[in-house]
Amino acid sequence: MTASTRVPVTIITGFLGAGKTTLLRHILQKAQGHRIAVVVNEFGSLGIDGEILRGCGVEGCREDDIVELTNGCLCCTVADDFLPTMEALLDRADPPEHVVIETSGLALPKPLLKAFGWPTVRSRMTVDGVITVLDAPAVASGRFADDPEAVAKQREADPSLDHDNPLAEVFEDQLNAADLIVLNKTDLLDAAQLDAVEAEITTLCPRPVRIIRAQDGKVDPAVLLGLGAEAEADLQSRPSHHDAEDGEHEHDDFESFVVTVPEQLSVERFLTLLQDVAARYDVLRMKGFASVQGKPMRLAVQGVGTRFRHEFDRPLTAQEARTGRIVVIGQKGLDQAAITAALAADPSATSAG
Ligand SMILES: Nc1nc2c(ncn2[C@@H]2O[C@H](COP(=O)(O)OP(=O)(O)OP(=O)(O)O)[C@@H](O)[C@H]2O)c(=O)[nH]1
């Protein structure tokens, strides 16, 4: 079977909070008329991305076109979860014309690419392209860089050591897998900084890859879909840290948990609290929902490091509790007790001090 008769699959990868869901939402809004099925895999068990995408308000985008895989990381649950999901999509009476997969921010894309070589999907699907979304200011700030001194020191004990920064490993794998890079959040850097980031990425990429600059993931879907890369047949040019791990990849450098938060006194106070917690405990990502006194709408909050965005996204129903839930993600060793105590504290008790 040739690539053209197989259903094309686009994989969107990129680190936590880079803007994958935002880009995907833009694709769904602009690609109306095409039957696109979406598979979302999230690190953290709340399924927020699926909820955001279902709320995209696109006509013809049906609930069951968005499939969530929350049972662990996609790259580790390929056989149990992922392949049956793909087969079920293909076996539908009206199968999708294109499938877009959003990986978790911590996924190494290569194992997922390998899965497309499995006999059950190989003849029916092809990977049209891997799109890696980058948070331009996070790259510029050195979030994914190693500390050369620390690496040199650790190498004395273990010569096979590659990185001292676990974020560097994920970042490198996601770059290595890319057919197209979307350099997102351009609004947060000036032109010279963007040029510097682009030059750095070009140096890091193992092969020439097109880089597109974007704000809020606004890239024409015609540029993103239809790359025709057939990436599953080109694994050797996409080196991965996973290659050396005998298929084992535990994600034990990172952890996540969910905190139930009480009704908040005001949006501003809540955002200040979230920013303080993110800064004090070096939290990588926070996202979730809360309710605010006197407000009939639900407050959705999104944090990447200490940068937060929020919106009132929909009315709260009478049946819904006015407590909220926030997913917290960081490197292993997060002070879960202290973070939980800070976020779950009664706001009226803390507001006086
Ligand atoms: N300033 C700015 N913020 C952005 C841009 N694109 C996305 N964001 C914000 O960044 C935050 C994270 O965006 P998401 O699209 O949820 O990121 P993600 O990569 O899907 O996150 P995970 O699934 O948790 O890894 C949200 O608050 C977005 O509104 C951008 O171009 N500029």
Ligand as a Chemical Component Dictionary entry (heavy atoms), coordinates in Angstrom:
data_LIG
# 
_chem_comp.id                   LIG 
_chem_comp.type                 NON-POLYMER 
_chem_comp.pdbx_formal_charge   0 
_chem_comp.three_letter_code    LIG 
# 
loop_
_chem_comp_atom.comp_id 
_chem_comp_atom.atom_id 
_chem_comp_atom.alt_atom_id 
_chem_comp_atom.type_symbol 
_chem_comp_atom.charge 
_chem_comp_atom.model_Cartn_x 
_chem_comp_atom.model_Cartn_y 
_chem_comp_atom.model_Cartn_z 
_chem_comp_atom.pdbx_ordinal 
LIG N1  N1  N 0 2.158  34.659 25.686 1  
LIG C1  C1  C 0 1.839  33.553 24.987 2  
LIG N2  N2  N 0 1.230  32.549 25.617 3  
LIG C2  C2  C 0 0.899  31.445 24.879 4  
LIG C3  C3  C 0 1.186  31.343 23.493 5  
LIG N3  N3  N 0 0.750  30.140 23.049 6  
LIG C4  C4  C 0 0.213  29.506 24.124 7  
LIG N4  N4  N 0 0.284  30.309 25.227 8  
LIG C5  C5  C 0 -0.183 30.019 26.588 9  
LIG O1  O1  O 0 0.677  29.040 27.180 10 
LIG C6  C6  C 0 -0.061 28.225 28.069 11 
LIG C7  C7  C 0 0.144  26.763 27.701 12 
LIG O2  O2  O 0 -0.427 26.525 26.425 13 
LIG P1  P1  P 0 -0.939 25.071 25.999 14 
LIG O3  O3  O 0 -1.384 25.175 24.589 15 
LIG O4  O4  O 0 -1.897 24.541 27.002 16 
LIG O5  O5  O 0 0.421  24.269 26.113 17 
LIG P2  P2  P 0 0.626  22.674 25.974 18 
LIG O6  O6  O 0 1.925  22.508 25.287 19 
LIG O7  O7  O 0 -0.565 22.052 25.360 20 
LIG O8  O8  O 0 0.724  22.257 27.515 21 
LIG P3  P3  P 0 0.796  20.741 28.132 22 
LIG O9  O9  O 0 -0.245 19.927 27.416 23 
LIG O10 O10 O 0 0.493  20.936 29.577 24 
LIG O11 O11 O 0 2.183  20.273 27.900 25 
LIG C8  C8  C 0 -1.516 28.661 27.956 26 
LIG O12 O12 O 0 -1.783 29.588 28.983 27 
LIG C9  C9  C 0 -1.549 29.358 26.599 28 
LIG O13 O13 O 0 -2.576 30.335 26.520 29 
LIG C10 C10 C 0 1.837  32.454 22.850 30 
LIG O14 O14 O 0 2.147  32.459 21.654 31 
LIG N5  N5  N 0 2.133  33.522 23.653 32 
# 
loop_
_chem_comp_bond.comp_id 
_chem_comp_bond.atom_id_1 
_chem_comp_bond.atom_id_2 
_chem_comp_bond.value_order 
_chem_comp_bond.pdbx_ordinal 
LIG N1  C1  SING 1  
LIG C1  N2  DOUB 2  
LIG C1  N5  SING 3  
LIG N2  C2  SING 4  
LIG C2  C3  DOUB 5  
LIG C2  N4  SING 6  
LIG C3  N3  SING 7  
LIG C3  C10 SING 8  
LIG N3  C4  DOUB 9  
LIG C4  N4  SING 10 
LIG N4  C5  SING 11 
LIG C5  O1  SING 12 
LIG C5  C9  SING 13 
LIG O1  C6  SING 14 
LIG C6  C7  SING 15 
LIG C6  C8  SING 16 
LIG C7  O2  SING 17 
LIG O2  P1  SING 18 
LIG P1  O3  DOUB 19 
LIG P1  O4  SING 20 
LIG P1  O5  SING 21 
LIG O5  P2  SING 22 
LIG P2  O6  DOUB 23 
LIG P2  O7  SING 24 
LIG P2  O8  SING 25 
LIG O8  P3  SING 26 
LIG P3  O9  DOUB 27 
LIG P3  O10 SING 28 
LIG P3  O11 SING 29 
LIG C8  O12 SING 30 
LIG C8  C9  SING 31 
LIG C9  O13 SING 32 
LIG C10 O14 DOUB 33 
LIG C10 N5  SING 34 
# 
